[in-house]
Amino acid sequence: MSGLPLPTRLALLCFLVLPAACATSHTDTLRAAAPRLVKPSPLSGGRVRLSFEPIAFDPALETLSVEEAQSVLTVFHAAVLAERPEIRVLPSSGLRLLNEADGQGWERHLRERFLSRFGSALLPLPETWAHSRLYEALKRSPHYMGPGVRAAARELFSSPVFLTSVCLSVAVYLGAWLNPEPFFSKAFAVTLTAALALTVGMIEVANLALACLRLYRESEAARSEKELETASEHFGKSVGGTMLRVLVMVASMGVAKTAPTVPPGGLGALLGPPSYAVEGGLAVEAAATARVVADGSLILGGVAAGEAAARMCGGLALCATELSTRYGPPHTRSNPPHNETIEEELAAREAAGHSQLRKNKAQVDAKNRPRFDSESADGPRFRRPDASSLRPDGVRHNTNYVSNVRDLKRELAAFEAMQRADPKAIHELYLLDGTLVRRYVPAGVKFP
C-alpha cells in the first residue's frame, strides 16, 4: 500500500474505515430501536428452528466496571445467604466465609442448587473446587484480560462463592458444549440457552462455552505452574466484556429462584436489551429440549411460539411453563406467576426457621388443628391460605395473594373469613407485585 499515490491510499483507507464506522452506528440503532425478529421454522416432531443472523457486537457491552461487579456480588451473595443464613460474607480484599471455614457447607449447597436446575454434571466434580486446577486457572485469568474488564473480573473472581459457581457452570451447564451439537434436556437449561441466544446471539454464547471448555481441558492437563499459567492466559485473552457478562449470567442462574426471561431481569440487565426477538414470544414447557447445531441455529422441542406462546406467557418474550412444586402441587396451571410467588414465599419462611409449611391447604391454627369459618354465608367451610406456616415464636402466619385487582373484593371477603376462623394468627393479603392490601396481627404479637 505504501507504493500507492497518497490520494489513492486515502480513498482506500476511507473505503475500509467507513463500513466499520457505519456498522457500529447501525448496531447502536438496532439495539436502541428494536431487536431483530427471528422467525421460527417448523420441523418434524413439533420442533422449531431459530436462526440468528450475526450482528456486530455492541461496544457498550465490551467493558464492565468495578461498580457493576460489586453490584453483581451483592446480589449474588444475597441469593446464596437467603437460604443459608448461618453464612456471612465479609467484603474485604479477599472475601471470607464465616462459620463454615472449610467451605464444604456452602459449596455443597451451591452444588445442590446447580444440579437441581441443570441436571446431572457432564464433567467430573471434585470434592472441593478450591483445590482444583480449574479454580486456580480461573482465579489467575483476570491478569490477562483487557483493561476494559480486568479490574471488574478481579473483583468478581476475588469471591470464592462466585468463583465456585463459575466452576460449577463449566461442569454442569457449559460441559454440554463438549458435544459437536450441544444438547440440553432440562427445562431450566433450555430456557437459559434460549434467553442467552435471544439476548446476545448464539455466536457469543458458543464462544464463551468453547473458551471455558478449552480452559477446563488445559488446566486439567497441566502438570506444572507454567502450563497452568498458560491455560489461564489463553482464557483471559479470549474473554471480552460481552463474554464476561454472559459468564456472570450463567453463574448466577445456578442460584436464581426463577428461570430467566427476555428481557432479562435482575443481573440480566448487564446484558442490555435483547438483540433478537421471536414474534409472539416463546413458551418453554417442562419437557423442552434444545440442540445447538453447527450452523449456529437453535432447535427447540417442547416449546410454543407465536400466538400460542403469547397466550401462555402473558405478553412476555420468553417464559417457562414448568411450575415449582417443592411445597405442594401447582396452585393453578393457568397462572404460573401466582404459583411461583407462593413457592418463593414459603422458601423464604423456611429459611427464616418457620415450620408446618403449607401451600394452598385448609386453614389450621398454631397447634395444627383444622379451623373453619362458621359464619360463612353458605355454611361452615374451610379456607385455604396460599402460604401458611408456624413462626419460631409459635404464631401461625397465613398469607394470600391477589393476581387481579378485579378479584380484590372477593379476596377481602376471604381475608375477613380467615381472620374470624383464627383471630390468634397473623393474616396478610398482597397483590402479586408485593403491595400490601390488608394485614391483621393479634394483640401482643410483634410482627418482624
Salt bridges, closest charged atoms under 4 A:
GLU53 OE2 - ARG36 NH1 2.93
ASP58 OD2 - ARG31 NH1 3.49
GLU68 OE1 - ARG245 NH2 3.58
GLU83 OE1 - HIS109 NE2 3.96
GLU83 OE1 - ARG113 NH1 2.97
GLU86 OE2 - ARG84 NH2 2.60
GLU100 OE2 - ARG84 NH2 2.98
GLU107 OE2 - ARG111 NH2 3.47
GLU136 OE2 - ARG140 NE 2.94
GLU218 OE2 - ARG214 NE 2.86
GLU218 OE1 - HIS234 ND1 3.00
GLU225 OE1 - ARG140 NH2 2.77
GLU229 OE1 - ARG140 NH1 2.72
GLU233 OE2 - LYS237 NZ 2.72
ASP295 OD2 - ARG49 NH1 3.57
GLU343 OE2 - LYS359 NZ 2.78
GLU345 OE2 - ARG349 NE 2.75
GLU350 OE1 - ARG326 NH2 3.10
ASP365 OD2 - ARG369 NE 3.03
ASP373 OD2 - ARG383 NH2 3.66
ASP373 OD2 - ARG420 NH2 2.95
GLU375 OE1 - ARG420 NE 3.61
ASP378 OD2 - ARG381 NH1 3.82
ASP386 OD1 - HIS331 NE2 3.09
ASP386 OD2 - HIS338 NE2 3.12
ASP393 OD2 - ARG391 NH2 2.44
ASP407 OD2 - ARG410 NH2 3.86
GLU411 OE2 - ARG410 NH2 2.91
GLU428 OE1 - HIS397 NE2 2.64
GLU428 OE2 - ARG439 NH2 2.88
